[in-house]
Amino acid sequence: VQLVESGGGLVQPGGSLRFSCAASGFTFSGYAMRWYRQAPGKGRELVATVDNAGDSTNYADSVKGRFTISRDNAKNTVYLQMNALKPEDTAEYYCRTFVGGYSYWGQGTLVTVSS
């Protein structure tokens, strides 16, 4: 199983970014996917979840209405669209899945929200 994130960077408050997480090594369409983040000096926080079909999503209260998780099972990719970014969204963002009882993480992609 391999998860590779991309799309991080520096963005001004109020701006937008979209992350991608390309998956391989498992039947992507069979598994829920999750985005987490870890701010400097803090623990990892679950940000968003999407079910295997992309029909059901859940979000942390801190990002509801601003972030959207989606997936394209034909491309084995999960996305996180982030709008109205705030300085407190600054963090390393990771995608994660559970396959065969094991947890797999991507390497992370950094977002810095600053003017």
N, C-alpha and C positions, 0 to 999 in steps of 0.2 A: 504494500500500500504506500502510495506517495501522494502527498498534498503539497502543492506549490502555489504560494500566494504571490500576487503582484498588484501594483496600483497605488502603493503608498507614496507619501511625499509631504511637502510643505504647502499648507493652504491657509488663507486668511479666514478669520472668523466670518461666518455666514456663507462660506464657500461650500463646494461639493467635491466629492471624490467617489470613485467606484473601484472597489476591490474585486479581483477575481481569484478563485482558488481552483486550479486545475488538478483533477484527481486521476489516479491511475492505479492499476493493480487489484482492482476489485470491481464488482458489478455496481457501478455508481448509482444506478436508478433504484437499487434495492435498499438504500440506506439514507436515513436522515443526516443532515449536515448542520453544523453549528459554527457560528463566529463568536470568538472570545476576544477580549482585549485585556491588556495589562498596562496600567499607567505606571509611571516611575514611582517606585517605592510602595506599590500596592499589589495586592493579589490579583489573580486572573478573574475576570468577570464575564459571565455568559451574556452576550449581547443579543443574539438572535438565533432562532432555530427554524429550519424548514423541513417538512417531512419528505419522504422519498419521492413523492410525485410532484411536489411543489404546491400542493393544495392547501396546506395548513402551515401557518407561520406563528411564531411567538417572539416577543421582544422584551428586553429589559425596560422598565419604566423610564429610565433615563434617556432612551433613544426612541421611544414610541412617537410616531408621527414625523420623525426626521430620517430614520434609516429604513431601508427596505431590503430584505433578503429574498433572493430568487435563485432559480437554478435552470440550467439547460441540460437535460439528461442526454441529449444527442451529442453535446460537446463535453460531457463529463466535467462540467464546471458549475460552481456555485458563486454567486455574486453578493456583494454588499454595497448598495447605493447609499451614500451618506450625504445628506443635505443639511443646510443650516448648521454647519459645524461650529462647535464652541471650543474654547481653549481646553475645557475639561475633557474633551474627546481625544486629546493628545494621548497616544498609547501605541504599544505594539499590538497589532491585530493578528489573530491566528484563526485558521479554520481547523475544524476537528470533526472526526467521525469515529464511530465504534463499529468494528467489523470482527465477527467471530469472538466477541467478548473482550476484544482488545481495543484500546484507545490509540488513535493516531492523530498527530498534530502536524500542521505545516510548520515551516521555519519562521513564519511571522513576517509582517510588513509594517513599517513604522509610519505613523501619521503624526505630524506636528501641526497644530492649529495655532497660528500666531500671526500677529500683525507686524 
